[in-house]
Amino acid sequence: MIPAGCAPREPDSPPTVTPAVSSRLLLQAITSPSEAFFVPVSSGWTLEGSPRIVSPDSLEAYLGQDASHYRLFGLLDLVVSNYVNPPEGLEVTVEVFRFDGATNAFGAYSTNRPEDATTMKLGDGAWLGRYAIHVLSDRYLLRVIGSKEQTSTVVRLVEDFAARIPTTGHPPEPLNIFPTENRIAESERFVRGPAFGQNYLRASWLVDYQVGDSHIEALLHEAGGESTVAERLARYRQFFETNGRLLDPIPGLGDESFTGEDRLIGRAVVWRIGQELVAIQGIAPISDLERLAREILALQRARPTTDAIPPQDVRPRTRKEEASGT
């Protein structure tokens, strides 16, 4: 068990196993649907005590500096318990993070995943660390942390535990506009902070590509209306006018578009269709960017109308805002 305030994203050394989460971290009346997942699992493992619920008001006490990361993505609650396996001398801490939706769960999972992570076929995605296994399942994140390096016995526990958590069974729908050819595996992510260095592009989907020797980043930003996206595209165009230069536009890209160049960013192709803004950038030949842009555009036009896709840039309201009705 990880001491309160020391629960790491991915421990670099064996964590110290300690008693269950202190009751000081809990709200007396709080309950969570995640409690139903904590049942007897693989042979040899025993649930030690009752699952404990870390309330939204107590995240810092348990997660320390990581609390802000999970709160940014709309964490509703965290259920924690210990499992022990006396025959093999194993103890693990099992944590289930519950978010307000699958998009935010994917965001918290994808922005926490190291570039060189070893992936696993569990849930809607999983990666294996030295002392922890992380599994994404719909609006839930399962994290199992052990005091020793992962063993097959721990992996079987995670498999059994993950099997009872519901999944979406497919990648997030917005990622369908990004071609799979040349896409860097596991580079897909959803960020709630600034994207491409621009505050107004918060809440965006990001994907990386490797085309020959060129690294290209792609972005999808969805907003609540065409006028909002048009204004943000204009601001991004102004960024290149101020810090770099505009290049000859590529014809036929969406409702409006521009091509720009900056000495640090490289070249960028940006366009808008309805309430979607797409940008690709990198130190790459303009021909590579144009080819990728047209592939993305074709997939955009082939998907269901963007009007049916809910916007993704609405920040989860805080408890104080909900209480005041703001």
C-alpha positions in Angstrom: 0.0 0.0 0.0 1.3 3.5 -0.8 1.4 5.9 2.1 -1.0 8.9 1.9 0.4 11.7 -0.2 3.0 9.4 -1.9 0.9 7.6 -4.5 3.1 7.9 -7.6 2.2 7.8 -11.3 4.8 5.1 -11.9 7.2 4.2 -9.0 10.9 4.1 -9.9 11.6 1.9 -6.9 9.6 -0.6 -4.9 7.0 1.2 -2.9 6.5 0.5 0.8 3.4 -1.5 1.6 1.6 0.0 4.5 -1.9 -0.3 6.0 -5.0 0.8 4.1 -6.0 4.3 3.3 -6.6 6.4 6.5 -10.3 7.0 7.3 -9.3 10.7 7.7 -9.3 10.8 3.8 -12.9 9.7 3.5 -16.3 11.3 3.6 -18.6 9.3 5.8 -21.6 9.2 3.5 -19.8 8.8 0.1 -20.3 5.7 -2.0 -19.1 4.7 -5.5 -20.2 2.2 -8.1 -16.5 1.2 -8.3 -16.9 -0.6 -5.0 -18.7 -3.5 -6.9 -15.5 -4.3 -8.7 -13.7 -5.2 -5.4 -14.6 -8.9 -5.0 -12.5 -12.1 -4.6 -10.5 -12.7 -7.7 -7.7 -15.1 -8.8 -6.9 -18.1 -6.7 -4.4 -17.3 -4.0 -5.4 -13.6 -3.7 -7.4 -12.3 -0.8 -9.1 -8.9 -0.5 -7.7 -7.3 2.7 -10.4 -5.4 4.5 -13.1 -3.3 2.8 -12.5 -1.0 -0.1 -11.9 2.6 0.9 -13.3 5.6 -1.1 -11.1 8.7 -1.4 -13.5 11.6 -1.8 -12.9 14.5 -4.3 -12.1 16.7 -1.3 -9.3 14.4 -0.2 -7.4 13.7 -3.4 -4.4 15.8 -2.4 -4.0 13.8 0.9 -3.7 10.6 -1.0 -2.4 11.5 -4.5 -0.2 14.4 -3.5 0.9 16.5 -6.5 -0.9 14.1 -8.9 -4.3 15.2 -7.6 -4.4 18.2 -9.9 -3.8 15.9 -13.0 -6.8 13.7 -12.2 -9.0 16.6 -11.1 -8.4 18.4 -14.4 -9.9 15.4 -16.1 -13.1 15.3 -14.0 -12.3 12.6 -11.5 -15.4 11.8 -9.5 -13.8 9.4 -6.9 -11.1 6.9 -6.3 -11.6 3.5 -4.6 -8.6 1.8 -3.0 -7.9 -1.5 -1.4 -5.2 -4.1 -0.8 -5.0 -7.6 -2.1 -2.5 -10.1 -0.6 -1.1 -13.4 -1.8 0.5 -15.1 1.2 1.8 -18.2 -0.7 4.0 -16.0 -2.9 4.6 -13.2 -0.4 2.9 -10.6 -2.6 0.9 -7.5 -1.7 -0.6 -5.0 -4.1 -2.6 -1.8 -3.9 -5.6 -1.8 -6.3 -7.0 1.6 -7.3 -10.0 2.4 -9.5 -10.4 6.0 -10.7 -13.9 6.9 -11.9 -14.3 9.9 -14.2 -17.3 11.8 -15.5 -16.9 10.3 -19.0 -14.8 8.1 -21.3 -13.2 11.2 -22.9 -11.7 12.4 -19.7 -10.7 8.9 -18.6 -8.8 8.5 -21.9 -7.2 11.9 -21.4 -5.9 11.1 -17.9 -4.7 7.7 -19.1 -3.1 8.9 -22.4 -1.3 11.9 -20.9 0.2 9.7 -18.1 1.5 7.0 -20.4 5.3 7.1 -21.1 6.4 7.1 -24.7 8.3 3.8 -24.3 5.6 2.0 -22.3 5.0 -1.7 -22.8 1.4 -2.1 -23.8 -1.0 -4.9 -22.9 -4.3 -6.1 -24.5 -6.6 -5.3 -21.6 -9.7 -3.2 -21.4 -9.7 -0.3 -23.8 -5.9 0.0 -23.4 -3.2 -0.9 -20.9 0.4 -0.4 -20.2 2.9 -2.1 -18.0 5.3 -0.3 -15.7 8.0 -1.8 -13.5 5.9 -1.7 -10.4 2.4 -0.8 -11.7 -0.1 -1.8 -14.4 -2.5 0.8 -15.8 -5.7 -0.2 -17.5 -8.3 2.0 -19.3 -11.9 0.8 -19.4 -14.6 3.3 -20.5 -14.8 5.9 -17.8 -12.6 4.0 -15.4 -8.8 3.7 -14.8 -7.5 0.7 -13.0 -4.0 0.9 -11.4 -2.4 -2.0 -9.6 0.8 -1.2 -7.7 3.0 -3.9 -6.2 5.9 -3.8 -3.8 7.9 -6.0 -6.2 8.4 -6.1 -9.9 5.5 -7.5 -11.9 5.1 -11.2 -11.9 2.7 -13.5 -13.9 0.7 -13.9 -10.7 0.1 -10.1 -10.5 -0.8 -9.9 -14.2 -3.4 -12.6 -13.7 -4.9 -10.6 -10.8 -5.1 -7.5 -13.1 -6.7 -9.6 -15.9 -9.4 -10.9 -13.6 -10.0 -7.5 -12.1 -10.2 -5.8 -15.4 -12.6 -8.4 -16.8 -15.4 -7.1 -14.6 -15.0 -3.4 -15.5 -17.1 -2.3 -18.5 -15.3 -1.1 -21.7 -16.2 0.9 -24.7 -14.7 -1.7 -27.0 -13.4 0.9 -29.5 -11.0 3.9 -29.6 -12.5 7.4 -29.0 -14.6 8.4 -32.0 -12.7 11.7 -32.7 -9.5 9.7 -33.4 -11.1 8.1 -36.4 -10.2 11.1 -38.6 -6.5 10.3 -38.2 -5.1 7.8 -40.8 -3.3 4.8 -39.3 -0.5 4.7 -41.8 2.7 6.2 -40.4 0.9 6.9 -37.1 3.2 6.4 -34.1 1.7 3.6 -31.9 0.2 4.8 -28.6 0.8 8.5 -29.5 -2.9 9.3 -29.3 -3.9 11.5 -26.4 -6.5 14.0 -25.3 -5.2 17.1 -23.4 -7.2 19.6 -21.4 -4.3 22.0 -21.2 -2.8 24.2 -24.0 -2.1 22.4 -27.3 0.5 23.3 -29.8 1.5 26.0 -27.3 -1.8 27.9 -27.7 -4.1 28.4 -24.7 -7.2 28.7 -26.9 -6.6 25.2 -28.3 -7.2 23.6 -24.9 -9.2 20.3 -24.9 -7.7 18.8 -28.1 -6.9 15.4 -29.5 -3.3 14.8 -30.5 -1.6 12.2 -32.7 2.0 11.9 -33.9 3.3 10.6 -37.2 6.7 9.6 -38.5 6.9 10.1 -42.3 10.4 9.2 -43.5 12.8 11.3 -41.4 10.0 13.8 -40.5 8.1 13.9 -37.2 4.6 15.4 -37.7 2.1 16.3 -35.0 -1.6 16.4 -35.8 -4.4 18.1 -33.7 -8.2 18.0 -33.7 -9.9 20.8 -31.7 -13.7 20.8 -31.4 -15.7 23.7 -30.0 -19.3 24.6 -29.4 -19.9 26.5 -32.6 -18.5 27.5 -36.0 -17.9 31.1 -35.0 -15.9 30.0 -32.0 -13.7 27.8 -34.1 -13.3 30.4 -36.9 -12.1 32.9 -34.3 -9.5 30.4 -32.9 -8.3 29.7 -36.4 -7.9 33.4 -37.0 -5.8 33.7 -33.8 -3.6 30.8 -34.9 -3.1 32.4 -38.3 -2.1 35.6 -36.5 0.4 33.7 -34.5 2.2 32.7 -37.7 1.9 36.2 -39.2 3.5 37.6 -36.0 6.2 34.9 -35.3 6.9 33.5 -38.7 5.2 33.9 -42.1 2.2 32.7 -44.1 2.9 30.4 -47.1 0.8 29.9 -50.2 -2.4 28.2 -49.2 -3.3 24.7 -50.2 -6.6 24.8 -52.1 -9.7 22.8 -51.2 -9.0 22.4 -47.5 -12.3 22.7 -45.6 -14.3 25.9 -45.1 -11.2 28.0 -44.6 -7.5 27.2 -44.2 -4.0 28.6 -44.1 -0.4 27.4 -44.4 2.3 28.9 -42.2 5.9 28.5 -41.2 7.9 29.2 -38.0 11.6 28.5 -37.5 10.9 26.5 -34.3 7.7 24.8 -35.2 8.4 24.2 -38.9 5.6 24.3 -41.3 1.9 24.0 -40.4 -1.3 23.3 -42.4 -4.5 24.4 -40.6 -8.1 24.2 -41.7 -11.7 24.3 -40.4 -14.8 22.3 -41.2 -17.8 23.4 -39.3 -16.9 23.3 -35.6 -13.7 21.3 -36.0 -10.3 22.8 -36.4 -7.5 20.5 -37.6 -3.8 21.4 -37.6 -0.7 19.4 -38.6 2.8 20.7 -38.1 6.4 19.6 -38.2 9.8 20.3 -39.7 8.8 18.4 -42.9 8.4 19.0 -46.6 5.2 20.8 -47.5 4.3 17.9 -49.8 4.3 15.5 -46.8 2.0 17.8 -44.9 -0.3 18.3 -47.8 -0.6 14.5 -48.4 -1.4 13.9 -44.7 -3.9 16.9 -44.6 -5.8 15.5 -47.6 -6.0 12.0 -46.0 -7.3 13.5 -42.8 -9.8 15.6 -44.7 -11.1 12.6 -46.6 -11.7 10.8 -43.3 -13.4 13.9 -41.8 -15.8 14.0 -44.7 -16.6 10.3 -44.6 -17.6 10.3 -40.9 -21.0 11.3 -39.5 -21.9 14.9 -39.6 -19.8 16.9 -37.1 -23.0 18.5 -35.8 -23.8 15.2 -34.2 -20.5 15.1 -32.3 -20.6 16.8 -28.9 -18.0 19.4 -28.2 -15.0 18.3 -26.1 -13.8 21.7 -24.8 -16.2 22.1 -21.9 -14.2 22.0 -18.6 -15.8 20.0 -15.9 -17.4 22.3 -13.4 -16.0 22.4 -9.9 -18.2 21.4 -6.9 -18.4 25.1 -5.9 -19.6 26.1 -9.4 -22.2 23.3 -9.3 -23.5 24.4 -5.9 -23.8 28.1 -7.1 -25.3 27.2 -10.4 -22.6 29.0 -12.4 
